């Protein structure tokens, strides 16, 4: 014995009939004629082999079998509608890609992303992080935050955070010393070691600017990392003294997780820049202004 397959498309019509209580009302909602609705319901009942509706003088009511079907049909229609809405939202929802280095993304941007999403919930940010910004970054992102000099980026961007560094270490590391302030000339140092020459302050340039002559190598020696986030983690772990970039380590210094242990050194022609090509995209402007406002709000140490 052959059976007619159930046409899933009839489920929405059946749900509408149950909601409206009549074939004619459901026909109006669906933009169909009443004969067309009657025909589809007869086909649906034929597929199940049982009546699904009680035909009354005015309107209809569900049979027991109809009630069982309605429970399934309502959920099916609701789930399909919800999925369609989600997929449409994904297509419509704008997203901006922001390219920056690991240090800025990890230490500055990520802790502030929640406040950004609350302020601008109508578009997304995709963060593309690299060790150092490449010249072709615009092929991967609409906006960038890059570390460099005024000669590099002054014509194409706006500085949001000049380079200011200060020696930092953990409370435990500081307390392990006999003096209240560490002697930089004899402290174990944590270095940021990269394959390319550094466009930022390192310990050698810091010592030269401060006219500090380093004494004999400390017991246990120095340690180096090729990622600034790891440099900070090592300082938090009490492994030595690191150069802390103000703006990136502010929250840790404010909370006491890191303490300053030497004078500040700055270069107002070097630092982090917002780079965004000229466009008519309002969201790029909003993100740029948010970055500038957040950077300006960072409290001085």
Secondary structure as UniProt FT lines:
FT   TURN            8..9
FT   HELIX           10..20
FT   HELIX           23..30
FT   HELIX           34..48
FT   STRAND          53..55
FT   STRAND          60..62
FT   HELIX           64..92
FT   STRAND          94..101
FT   HELIX           102..103
FT   HELIX           104..109
FT   HELIX           110..112
FT   HELIX           113..119
FT   TURN            121..122
FT   STRAND          123..130
FT   TURN            135..136
FT   HELIX           137..139
FT   STRAND          143..149
FT   HELIX           150..153
FT   TURN            154..156
FT   STRAND          157..170
FT   HELIX           171..175
FT   TURN            184..186
FT   STRAND          189..192
FT   HELIX           203..210
FT   TURN            219..220
FT   STRAND          223..225
FT   HELIX           228..236
FT   TURN            237..238
FT   STRAND          241..245
FT   TURN            246..248
FT   HELIX           250..255
FT   STRAND          258..260
FT   STRAND          265..276
FT   HELIX           282..296
//
